[in-house]
Structures are given as C-alpha cells and as structure tokens.
Amino acid sequence: MASIFSRTNKNGSMVYRVIIRRKNTPLLSMTFETEKDAKKWVEDHEEKYIIDPTFYIENYKSERLIQRRKREFNRKKI
C-alpha cells in the first residue's frame, strides 16, 4: 500500500511525497506538486510496481527527472 505525505519546502510551497513500501522489494518514492497528481500516480502505478519492481527500478531515474523538470518549468512560468 502506498502512503502519501505532505511537506512544506523551504520556500513555503507544499509538495506531496508518495512512498511505496513492500516486503522484499526496494522502497519507491516520488514527489508531486499536487495531491491529485500523487493520487493519480498511485492509482496508475502501484499495482504495476508490486507485480514487477525491477521494471520500475530501471525506469525510476527517468520518471523522477521528468517530474523534477515539470516542477521547475511550472515555477518558471509564475
């Protein structure tokens, strides 16, 4: 089961961290700007991660990079 935690950045903005912990599999965490995005990602990916965690470990870095660039782009727009 995934857990979603909210936290406040140093600049005062809220971010939401998704953590998926399963016994005998590596921990997976992602950070999102909105709770809606975090919940949608959990719905789309949690079951797939549990079935085949090696696929997500291989593609984990690229997914995090995409999310980071999306957040940076949104900050520059403001």
VMD Tcl script that draws the C-alpha trace (Angstrom):
set ca {
  {0.00 0.00 0.00}
  {1.23 3.46 -0.86}
  {1.49 6.32 1.60}
  {1.18 9.99 0.69}
  {2.86 12.57 2.91}
  {2.64 16.33 2.57}
  {5.56 18.57 3.41}
  {6.45 22.22 3.11}
  {9.53 23.26 1.19}
  {11.88 25.97 2.42}
  {10.19 28.42 0.06}
  {6.78 27.69 1.62}
  {5.31 25.61 -1.20}
  {3.62 22.29 -0.47}
  {4.75 19.05 -2.09}
  {3.38 15.55 -1.77}
  {5.62 12.51 -1.47}
  {4.38 9.06 -2.43}
  {6.17 6.13 -0.83}
  {5.51 2.51 -1.76}
  {6.92 0.00 0.71}
  {6.56 -3.71 0.23}
  {8.35 -6.54 1.95}
  {11.30 -7.88 -0.08}
  {11.14 -5.05 -2.65}
  {13.06 -1.79 -2.78}
  {11.34 1.33 -1.50}
  {9.95 3.60 -4.22}
  {9.23 7.29 -3.67}
  {8.10 10.11 -5.94}
  {7.36 13.77 -5.25}
  {4.48 15.74 -6.76}
  {3.25 19.33 -6.58}
  {-0.41 18.44 -6.09}
  {-2.13 15.76 -4.07}
  {-4.30 15.00 -7.09}
  {-1.21 14.16 -9.18}
  {0.15 11.98 -6.38}
  {-3.09 10.01 -6.03}
  {-3.38 9.57 -9.80}
  {0.20 8.27 -9.99}
  {-0.50 5.79 -7.18}
  {-3.64 4.53 -8.92}
  {-1.77 4.08 -12.20}
  {1.50 2.63 -10.92}
  {1.26 0.97 -7.51}
  {-0.08 -2.38 -8.70}
  {2.36 -2.48 -11.63}
  {5.27 -1.79 -9.26}
  {4.21 -4.59 -6.93}
  {3.97 -7.05 -9.85}
  {7.32 -6.12 -11.45}
  {9.53 -3.89 -9.27}
  {12.61 -4.42 -11.47}
  {10.95 -2.54 -14.34}
  {10.35 0.47 -12.10}
  {13.85 0.40 -10.64}
  {15.29 0.54 -14.16}
  {12.99 3.41 -15.21}
  {12.88 5.13 -11.83}
  {15.51 7.76 -12.56}
  {13.92 8.90 -15.80}
  {10.48 9.19 -14.18}
  {11.89 11.30 -11.33}
  {13.75 13.50 -13.80}
  {10.55 14.11 -15.76}
  {8.70 15.09 -12.57}
  {11.52 17.40 -11.46}
  {11.64 19.18 -14.81}
  {7.86 19.57 -14.75}
  {8.04 21.25 -11.32}
  {10.89 23.54 -12.43}
  {9.00 24.54 -15.57}
  {5.88 25.37 -13.54}
  {7.91 27.57 -11.17}
  {9.45 29.50 -14.07}
  {6.01 30.15 -15.57}
  {4.85 32.02 -12.47}
}
mol new
graphics top color blue
foreach p $ca { graphics top sphere $p radius 0.5 }
foreach p [lrange $ca 0 end-1] q [lrange $ca 1 end] { graphics top cylinder $p $q radius 0.2 }
display resetview
